[in-house]
Amino acid sequence: KALGCDVVIDKSTQDLWSAAEDAAPEGYAAIMDANGVSTLQRSYDHLAPAGRLVVFGFHSNLPMGRAALSPMEWIRMARKAASMPAFDPMDMTTDNKSVLGFNLSFMAKEKEAMNELFDTVLLWLNEKEAMNELFDTVLLWLNEK
């Protein structure tokens, strides 16, 4: 909240989706999802009309730690990928919602664009008023452990 957020959801002590619904019953203008299959559909379902889902990672799909080298973990990853939600373009049009995806790894060569974006984020952090004007609803940052 010190950075200008209206609501902070600690999913270690609260149910993420119940708290998200309580905070914005009409849905969210933007949801940033770095988790992947474990949250994509629910993230999309919690968008307001004209809402935007930005997907920039698949944390919950990837094998982690020592298990990452296990063939069983790669089989589990393939099973998760097979259960990935599909977003129907016709439904997206009638719901007036959109999904955007990008891979941060591929942005490493885009130094000029990234510098501009990071400068903007720093401005938001340094000027809470600018941040409050920019967001008229809570941006939901998902970070699955």
Buried (B, 14 or more C-beta within 10 A) or exposed (E): EEEBBEEEBEBEEEEBBEBBEEBBEEBBBBBBBBBBBBBBBBBBEBBBEEBBBBBBBBBBBEBEEEEEEEEEBEEBBEEBEEEEBEBEEEEBEEBEBBBEEEEEEEEEEEEEEEEEEEEEEEEBEEEEEEBBEEBEBBBBEBEBE
